[in-house]
Amino acid sequence: MPRKPKNPPIQCEYFLWKLLVRNGVYYADGRCGNKYDLGKHSLNTRDYEEAKNRLKRLDHVMALQHNLTDEAIRSEAQEITITNGWERFMTHCQRPQVMGGASQNTIKRYRAVKDKHIRFCENHKLRVWLQVTRKTTEQYGHWLANLDYAYRSQYLELNLLVSVNKWLIEEELLPDSAKFRIALSKAQGSDTYCYTKEQVEAMVLHCRASNQLGWINNVIVGLATTGMRIGEFVSLRWSDIDLLNNIIQLTDERSSKRRKQAGSVRTIKGKRGRTIPLHESFKTILLQIPKHQDGLIFHGPLGGKMKPDVVRRNLIKHVLEPLRYRFPIPAGEIGFEHGRLHSFRHYFVSEAFRQNVTEAQIMEWVGHKDSEMIKLYRHLRADDGHRHMQRLNFGTLPEQPSQTIDVLIPEITQA
């Protein structure tokens, strides 16, 4: 008579499961005996009765994910619709920044992802977060790619979906069995164009030749010699400049009550202030600018507060477009006409590297803690390699003989 298996499969409402124990923890294995490969899941308990209860919930979750039931699963997790889950997560992100809340710019980016993902789920008849699985998230990634979203945008959105899933589980709004992971490859390099020194000089001369473009000239010189982000640059105040010691002191002001009351809070990406040495070219411009009663150094073409988007549009229309024929590019390549305001930050880092400033010093100037980020900004050119190669000392090597040496090739005779 055949012996009964020590661990017989358990037939739940929808699927057949095998209950396993590893290091005292119960696991549910649904890879055999079912139409679908349900995988293996930790039940996160050492108690047998609790493991059976969690197995029933897992069985319902898998049935919902495979669209085998239209019945409402009577649990709080079932009530977490796609929209409701996103709203809870966004509320969590908007908590006070002292508690780890996200910045307004980050909230804005998350909101765009939220709206897009909700639209995708509606089109694919996904109603609750239990249906947001690795498979459906990969489908979302294919959808983004087909819409030609940038690689970094795809990475951000897919990574955010995994984060939302993880947070909902931590808040016990989803069961542990709903957790999933996706292998994502982080973008290497950057397609942001980096201006050359010749191009920056041409832009400056172009602006100085027109009375209407003097304000853009100040922006170009300032960004090219400080490496600041445009948001940091337009918020510069005279109180940030120490002309006596030739330094710019950038501070993050999100914790300043006085600045909040005045409506002039400056936030810095990474929340880290920094000190930047004042270059003589930029100092010359600062000494020529009259001080304004609002305390800001730079103002727009009509005298109002300078806005990054206004600067960007004017740079493209009045500087890059007129000069693009001077710096033509092959079809399909990235070149001068694709440069933008952030390109000056790349230019600053590249020139600093090219002129032997240490990586640690550059990181301090631009406000990065990660050297990998600095490498994204560094654009070395072919002539840099040649210049460094010629400076290397390989010792005294024998010179090439001046006379020509004849090489004798033996005559081959046919046998």
Beta strands, then each sheet from edge to edge (+ up, - down):
strand 1: 10-11
strand 2: 16-22
strand 3: 25-29
strand 4: 40-42
strand 5: 241-242
strand 6: 247-250
strand 7: 274-277
sheet 1: 1+ 2- 3+ 4-
sheet 2: 5+ 6- 7+
end
